[in-house]
Amino acid sequence: MASGSTALLSNESGESDDEFVESNERGSNRLGQNVENGAMQSTEHAMKQFSTEDVEEPTSQDYFFLSLFTTIFCCLPLGIIALIFSMKAGRLFRAEDEYGGRQLAIVSMAINTIAVVCGIVIIGVLLIYFVLT
């Protein structure tokens, strides 16, 4: 470094300007620790902290049991369609086609939701009809 830039660096340790500039060029701080070594240690610590070994893979959800429940208790025709889509989604998840399985699982969930709503409406209408007559 040039001598003009030494004025920008603070020299609180009492060493001469040349010694201070040389110690900063070597990469050591006031405690004499190597800054590069400290950066390397903090990087290794961050890599250990965010290691993928400890992270569990998200489970693939194909909504099979929801489709089965919908088929039996809510709306048989829509439940069968949802069951078919959920079985296809499960097959794609097992074949490691995550994107395709997720898309079919979304369709299965949408059909299940419609089937549950239809089942509740139909059961409600039937209850009201039989209670009033």
LUMLO-365273 format. One line per 2 residues: their letters; for each residue x, y, z of N, C-alpha, C, O. Coordinates in nm, 3 decimals, padded with zeros to 5 digits. Last residue first. Example, Ala and Ser with C-alpha at 12.3 -4.5 7.8 and 13.67 -1.06 7.14 Angstrom:
# LUMLO-365273
SA = 01.285,-00.225,00.708,01.367,-00.106,00.714,01.290,00.003,00.787,01.341,00.114,00.804 ~ 01.319,-00.569,00.780,01.230,-00.450,00.780,01.320,-00.330,00.780,01.424,-00.332,00.846
//
This chain:
# LUMLO-365273
TL = -09.052,-03.348,00.591,-09.165,-03.428,00.543,-09.204,-03.536,00.639,-09.298,-03.611,00.612 ~ -08.835,-03.225,00.713,-08.955,-03.144,00.687,-09.074,-03.228,00.640,-09.188,-03.182,00.650
VF = -08.647,-03.428,00.720,-08.691,-03.369,00.846,-08.822,-03.293,00.825,-08.911,-03.298,00.910 ~ -08.598,-03.486,00.452,-08.659,-03.589,00.537,-08.707,-03.534,00.671,-08.799,-03.590,00.729
YI = -08.490,-03.238,00.364,-08.608,-03.297,00.298,-08.678,-03.397,00.391,-08.800,-03.394,00.406 ~ -08.264,-03.209,00.526,-08.371,-03.109,00.532,-08.501,-03.167,00.472,-08.609,-03.145,00.526
LL = -08.120,-03.434,00.441,-08.160,-03.419,00.580,-08.276,-03.320,00.594,-08.373,-03.345,00.666 ~ -08.079,-03.372,00.167,-08.155,-03.491,00.206,-08.203,-03.483,00.351,-08.316,-03.522,00.380
VG = -07.921,-03.141,00.194,-08.051,-03.134,00.126,-08.137,-03.254,00.165,-08.256,-03.238,00.192 ~ -07.696,-03.253,00.326,-07.774,-03.146,00.386,-07.913,-03.135,00.326,-08.012,-03.121,00.398
II = -07.604,-03.435,00.135,-07.649,-03.485,00.266,-07.734,-03.379,00.337,-07.833,-03.413,00.401 ~ -07.540,-03.251,-00.070,-07.640,-03.356,-00.093,-07.693,-03.410,00.039,-07.813,-03.429,00.054
VI = -07.343,-03.095,00.059,-07.465,-03.033,00.008,-07.575,-03.138,-00.011,-07.689,-03.117,00.030 ~ -07.149,-03.290,00.113,-07.210,-03.214,00.223,-07.340,-03.150,00.178,-07.438,-03.152,00.253
GC = -07.088,-03.373,-00.151,-07.140,-03.467,-00.053,-07.208,-03.397,00.063,-07.315,-03.439,00.107 ~ -06.982,-03.135,-00.259,-07.105,-03.194,-00.316,-07.169,-03.291,-00.217,-07.291,-03.292,-00.202
VV = -06.754,-03.114,-00.095,-06.856,-03.008,-00.093,-06.988,-03.062,-00.149,-07.094,-03.038,-00.091 ~ -06.623,-03.348,-00.172,-06.662,-03.330,-00.032,-06.770,-03.223,-00.022,-06.867,-03.241,00.052
AI = -06.580,-03.297,-00.446,-06.661,-03.412,-00.404,-06.708,-03.398,-00.260,-06.823,-03.431,-00.230 ~ -06.410,-03.077,-00.438,-06.541,-03.064,-00.502,-06.633,-03.177,-00.457,-06.752,-03.154,-00.431
TN = -06.191,-03.202,-00.312,-06.257,-03.086,-00.251,-06.397,-03.068,-00.308,-06.492,-03.045,-00.233 ~ -06.122,-03.396,-00.502,-06.165,-03.435,-00.367,-06.240,-03.322,-00.297,-06.341,-03.345,-00.232
IA = -06.041,-03.232,-00.711,-06.159,-03.317,-00.729,-06.212,-03.364,-00.594,-06.333,-03.371,-00.574 ~ -05.814,-03.119,-00.588,-05.923,-03.033,-00.634,-06.052,-03.115,-00.651,-06.159,-03.070,-00.609
MS = -05.655,-03.347,-00.544,-05.703,-03.268,-00.430,-05.819,-03.178,-00.470,-05.914,-03.163,-00.393 ~ -05.606,-03.425,-00.809,-05.678,-03.514,-00.718,-05.734,-03.438,-00.599,-05.847,-03.462,-00.558
VI = -05.456,-03.206,-00.895,-05.585,-03.235,-00.959,-05.669,-03.325,-00.869,-05.789,-03.302,-00.853 ~ -05.235,-03.241,-00.726,-05.314,-03.117,-00.719,-05.451,-03.137,-00.781,-05.551,-03.092,-00.726
AL = -05.142,-03.485,-00.820,-05.189,-03.475,-00.681,-05.272,-03.349,-00.661,-05.370,-03.351,-00.587 ~ -05.057,-03.416,-01.075,-05.173,-03.505,-01.060,-05.228,-03.504,-00.918,-05.349,-03.519,-00.899
QR = -04.839,-03.251,-01.000,-04.950,-03.198,-01.081,-05.074,-03.285,-01.067,-05.185,-03.233,-01.051 ~ -04.674,-03.428,-00.860,-04.731,-03.313,-00.790,-04.850,-03.256,-00.867,-04.950,-03.216,-00.806
GG = -04.604,-03.604,-01.064,-04.679,-03.652,-00.949,-04.746,-03.539,-00.874,-04.860,-03.552,-00.829 ~ -04.456,-03.433,-01.230,-04.579,-03.494,-01.279,-04.667,-03.545,-01.166,-04.789,-03.531,-01.170
YE = -04.241,-03.369,-01.051,-04.326,-03.266,-01.110,-04.460,-03.324,-01.157,-04.565,-03.269,-01.126 ~ -04.121,-03.617,-00.984,-04.176,-03.530,-00.880,-04.275,-03.428,-00.938,-04.380,-03.404,-00.880
DE = -04.082,-03.909,-01.064,-04.124,-03.796,-01.146,-04.199,-03.700,-01.053,-04.322,-03.702,-01.044 ~ -04.015,-04.147,-00.936,-03.930,-04.030,-00.916,-03.957,-03.918,-01.016,-03.867,-03.841,-01.049
AR = -04.195,-04.344,-00.931,-04.105,-04.345,-01.046,-04.011,-04.224,-01.046,-03.938,-04.200,-01.142 ~ -04.343,-04.267,-00.713,-04.256,-04.384,-00.698,-04.158,-04.395,-00.814,-04.049,-04.451,-00.798
FL = -04.482,-04.056,-00.833,-04.390,-04.029,-00.722,-04.294,-04.146,-00.702,-04.175,-04.124,-00.678 ~ -04.637,-04.198,-01.020,-04.533,-04.107,-01.068,-04.434,-04.071,-00.957,-04.314,-04.058,-00.983
RG = -04.803,-04.339,-00.844,-04.717,-04.414,-00.936,-04.604,-04.325,-00.988,-04.490,-04.368,-00.999 ~ -04.939,-04.128,-00.722,-04.853,-04.216,-00.643,-04.756,-04.295,-00.728,-04.641,-04.315,-00.691
AK = -05.082,-04.035,-00.944,-04.983,-03.948,-00.879,-04.886,-04.031,-00.796,-04.765,-04.007,-00.798 ~ -05.251,-04.252,-00.992,-05.153,-04.213,-01.094,-05.044,-04.125,-01.035,-04.927,-04.139,-01.070
MS = -05.399,-04.239,-00.755,-05.317,-04.358,-00.782,-05.214,-04.329,-00.890,-05.100,-04.377,-00.881 ~ -05.524,-03.991,-00.789,-05.430,-04.007,-00.678,-05.343,-04.132,-00.698,-05.225,-04.131,-00.661
FI = -05.687,-04.041,-01.013,-05.580,-03.941,-01.022,-05.478,-03.958,-00.909,-05.358,-03.942,-00.931 ~ -05.858,-04.237,-00.901,-05.774,-04.269,-01.018,-05.658,-04.171,-01.029,-05.544,-04.212,-01.053
LA = -05.978,-04.086,-00.699,-05.900,-04.204,-00.663,-05.807,-04.244,-00.779,-05.691,-04.279,-00.757 ~ -06.122,-03.901,-00.846,-06.012,-03.854,-00.761,-05.921,-03.970,-00.722,-05.799,-03.953,-00.713
II = -06.308,-04.078,-00.961,-06.217,-04.000,-01.048,-06.096,-03.952,-00.967,-05.982,-03.960,-01.012 ~ -06.436,-04.166,-00.729,-06.365,-04.263,-00.815,-06.266,-04.191,-00.905,-06.154,-04.238,-00.925
GL = -06.546,-03.926,-00.639,-06.447,-03.996,-00.557,-06.368,-04.097,-00.638,-06.247,-04.112,-00.618 ~ -06.737,-03.869,-00.829,-06.619,-03.782,-00.820,-06.508,-03.848,-00.736,-06.389,-03.826,-00.762
PL = -06.917,-04.091,-00.774,-06.855,-04.069,-00.906,-06.730,-03.981,-00.900,-06.628,-04.014,-00.960 ~ -06.970,-04.071,-00.480,-06.908,-04.188,-00.544,-06.846,-04.156,-00.680,-06.730,-04.191,-00.701
CC = -06.916,-03.856,-00.238,-06.972,-03.855,-00.373,-06.901,-03.963,-00.454,-06.785,-03.946,-00.491 ~ -06.873,-03.952,00.052,-06.923,-03.824,00.001,-06.993,-03.836,-00.134,-07.115,-03.828,-00.142
FI = -06.775,-04.205,00.138,-06.869,-04.130,00.221,-06.931,-04.006,00.155,-07.035,-03.960,00.201 ~ -06.613,-04.333,-00.059,-06.704,-04.410,00.026,-06.812,-04.323,00.089,-06.928,-04.362,00.092
TT = -06.470,-04.127,-00.189,-06.544,-04.226,-00.266,-06.649,-04.297,-00.180,-06.762,-04.318,-00.225 ~ -06.349,-03.997,00.027,-06.445,-03.925,-00.057,-06.531,-04.022,-00.137,-06.651,-04.001,-00.151
FL = -06.176,-04.201,00.115,-06.280,-04.149,00.203,-06.390,-04.079,00.123,-06.509,-04.099,00.148 ~ -06.012,-04.214,-00.114,-06.088,-04.331,-00.069,-06.203,-04.290,00.022,-06.315,-04.340,00.008
SL = -05.902,-03.959,-00.111,-05.983,-04.001,-00.225,-06.068,-04.123,-00.190,-06.183,-04.133,-00.232 ~ -05.760,-03.974,00.127,-05.867,-03.875,00.114,-05.959,-03.912,-00.002,-06.081,-03.898,00.009
FF = -05.577,-04.170,00.053,-05.676,-04.200,00.158,-05.789,-04.098,00.159,-05.903,-04.133,00.190 ~ -05.432,-04.036,-00.153,-05.502,-04.161,-00.179,-05.611,-04.186,-00.075,-05.724,-04.220,-00.110
YD = -05.275,-03.805,-00.182,-05.414,-03.793,-00.137,-05.495,-03.920,-00.163,-05.615,-03.912,-00.191 ~ -05.005,-03.803,-00.224,-05.088,-03.829,-00.340,-05.237,-03.828,-00.308,-05.319,-03.848,-00.397
QS = -04.722,-03.642,-00.129,-04.858,-03.670,-00.087,-04.945,-03.686,-00.210,-04.958,-03.594,-00.291 ~ -04.397,-03.710,-00.040,-04.488,-03.686,-00.151,-04.627,-03.729,-00.109,-04.647,-03.840,-00.059
TP = -04.223,-03.546,00.216,-04.294,-03.664,00.170,-04.389,-03.626,00.058,-04.452,-03.521,00.062 ~ -03.910,-03.388,00.182,-04.055,-03.376,00.200,-04.125,-03.499,00.144,-04.089,-03.549,00.037
EE = -03.630,-03.523,00.348,-03.697,-03.498,00.222,-03.846,-03.484,00.248,-03.903,-03.560,00.326 ~ -03.472,-03.361,00.618,-03.556,-03.470,00.569,-03.619,-03.429,00.437,-03.658,-03.313,00.419
VD = -03.140,-03.275,00.676,-03.270,-03.229,00.626,-03.347,-03.349,00.573,-03.295,-03.427,00.493 ~ -02.887,-03.358,00.736,-02.985,-03.360,00.844,-03.126,-03.324,00.797,-03.221,-03.341,00.873
ET = -02.747,-03.323,00.499,-02.756,-03.457,00.556,-02.866,-03.466,00.661,-02.931,-03.570,00.673 ~ -02.709,-03.070,00.414,-02.830,-03.136,00.368,-02.845,-03.277,00.424,-02.946,-03.343,00.399
SF = -02.601,-02.819,00.641,-02.575,-02.943,00.570,-02.707,-03.009,00.530,-02.805,-03.003,00.605 ~ -02.571,-02.577,00.768,-02.674,-02.592,00.667,-02.650,-02.716,00.581,-02.676,-02.715,00.460
QK = -02.354,-02.614,00.939,-02.482,-02.573,00.994,-02.595,-02.600,00.895,-02.704,-02.643,00.935 ~ -02.143,-02.670,00.773,-02.188,-02.772,00.865,-02.327,-02.742,00.917,-02.409,-02.832,00.936
MA = -02.125,-02.423,00.644,-02.154,-02.542,00.564,-02.201,-02.656,00.653,-02.290,-02.732,00.615 ~ -02.062,-02.257,00.856,-02.189,-02.237,00.786,-02.225,-02.360,00.703,-02.342,-02.396,00.694
HE = -01.810,-02.360,00.919,-01.916,-02.366,01.019,-02.052,-02.350,00.951,-02.147,-02.420,00.985 ~ -01.670,-02.297,00.686,-01.689,-02.437,00.721,-01.801,-02.454,00.823,-01.878,-02.549,00.815
TS = -01.682,-02.019,00.713,-01.744,-02.083,00.598,-01.769,-02.231,00.626,-01.875,-02.284,00.593 ~ -01.534,-01.980,00.943,-01.676,-01.943,00.944,-01.749,-02.004,00.825,-01.866,-02.038,00.836
QM = -01.283,-02.072,00.855,-01.352,-02.141,00.963,-01.500,-02.107,00.965,-01.584,-02.195,00.986 ~ -01.225,-01.883,00.659,-01.236,-02.023,00.621,-01.312,-02.101,00.728,-01.396,-02.185,00.696
AG = -01.210,-01.655,00.811,-01.314,-01.663,00.708,-01.335,-01.807,00.666,-01.448,-01.849,00.639 ~ -00.988,-01.724,00.964,-01.116,-01.701,01.029,-01.231,-01.708,00.931,-01.337,-01.762,00.963
NE = -00.795,-01.732,00.763,-00.824,-01.853,00.838,-00.959,-01.840,00.909,-01.035,-01.937,00.913 ~ -00.794,-01.464,00.689,-00.833,-01.565,00.592,-00.869,-01.695,00.661,-00.964,-01.762,00.620
VN = -00.697,-01.349,00.920,-00.833,-01.318,00.877,-00.881,-01.422,00.777,-00.998,-01.462,00.781 ~ -00.520,-01.484,01.180,-00.524,-01.475,01.035,-00.669,-01.456,00.991,-00.754,-01.540,01.022
QG = -00.463,-01.288,01.465,-00.525,-01.404,01.402,-00.531,-01.380,01.251,-00.546,-01.267,01.204 ~ -00.372,-01.071,01.598,-00.272,-01.156,01.538,-00.331,-01.280,01.474,-00.256,-01.369,01.432
LR = -00.548,-00.889,01.686,-00.520,-01.000,01.777,-00.417,-01.096,01.720,-00.379,-01.193,01.786 ~ -00.578,-00.715,01.471,-00.506,-00.669,01.589,-00.470,-00.784,01.683,-00.370,-00.775,01.754
NS = -00.534,-00.940,01.184,-00.600,-00.832,01.256,-00.521,-00.797,01.381,-00.409,-00.845,01.398 ~ -00.367,-01.004,00.876,-00.389,-01.033,01.017,-00.454,-00.914,01.083,-00.433,-00.799,01.043
GR = -00.291,-00.976,00.611,-00.424,-01.029,00.641,-00.445,-01.063,00.785,-00.532,-01.144,00.817 ~ -00.069,-00.853,00.518,-00.058,-00.996,00.542,-00.193,-01.058,00.576,-00.208,-01.180,00.570
EN = -00.156,-00.592,00.517,-00.135,-00.656,00.388,-00.122,-00.807,00.404,-00.161,-00.882,00.314 ~ -00.159,-00.543,00.791,-00.286,-00.545,00.719,-00.272,-00.610,00.583,-00.365,-00.676,00.536
SE = 00.113,-00.548,00.841,00.028,-00.648,00.907,-00.108,-00.654,00.839,-00.167,-00.762,00.830 ~ 00.199,-00.333,00.684,00.244,-00.468,00.651,00.156,-00.573,00.717,00.127,-00.676,00.656
VF = 00.074,-00.122,00.818,00.037,-00.149,00.679,00.078,-00.290,00.641,00.002,-00.360,00.574 ~ 00.208,-00.141,01.066,00.063,-00.153,01.060,00.016,-00.188,00.918,-00.070,-00.273,00.901
ED = 00.469,-00.092,00.995,00.435,-00.222,01.052,00.285,-00.247,01.044,00.240,-00.359,01.018 ~ 00.439,00.174,00.904,00.485,00.070,00.812,00.450,-00.070,00.864,00.407,-00.155,00.788
DS = 00.353,00.308,01.136,00.267,00.302,01.019,00.310,00.192,00.923,00.225,00.124,00.866 ~ 00.420,00.122,01.441,00.452,00.223,01.341,00.365,00.203,01.218,00.310,00.095,01.198
EG = 00.170,00.057,01.690,00.282,00.017,01.606,00.305,00.123,01.500,00.217,00.205,01.474 ~ -00.054,00.113,01.842,00.071,00.180,01.876,00.189,00.138,01.792,00.300,00.181,01.820
SE = -00.304,00.024,01.782,-00.218,-00.065,01.861,-00.084,-00.003,01.895,-00.007,-00.062,01.972 ~ -00.446,00.184,01.615,-00.474,00.196,01.758,-00.378,00.113,01.842,-00.372,00.132,01.963
NS = -00.457,00.314,01.339,-00.346,00.249,01.404,-00.364,00.268,01.553,-00.305,00.358,01.612 ~ -00.672,00.287,01.062,-00.652,00.331,01.200,-00.541,00.249,01.263,-00.533,00.127,01.243
LL = -00.617,00.406,00.735,-00.621,00.292,00.825,-00.596,00.339,00.968,-00.508,00.422,00.991 ~ -00.574,00.644,00.610,-00.710,00.595,00.614,-00.726,00.480,00.712,-00.834,00.458,00.765
AT = -00.305,00.674,00.613,-00.382,00.766,00.695,-00.526,00.719,00.708,-00.593,00.750,00.806 ~ -00.213,00.501,00.427,-00.200,00.461,00.567,-00.277,00.553,00.657,-00.311,00.514,00.769
SG = -00.225,00.604,00.178,-00.342,00.527,00.221,-00.331,00.483,00.366,-00.429,00.434,00.423 ~ 00.022,00.718,00.144,-00.095,00.807,00.154,-00.217,00.732,00.205,-00.304,00.792,00.268
SA = 00.197,00.511,00.105,00.200,00.577,00.236,00.082,00.670,00.253,00.044,00.699,00.367 ~ 00.036,00.228,-00.052,00.110,00.353,-00.056,00.102,00.420,00.079,00.013,00.391,00.159
M = 00.084,-00.118,00.000,00.000,00.000,00.000,00.088,00.123,00.000,00.201,00.119,00.047
//
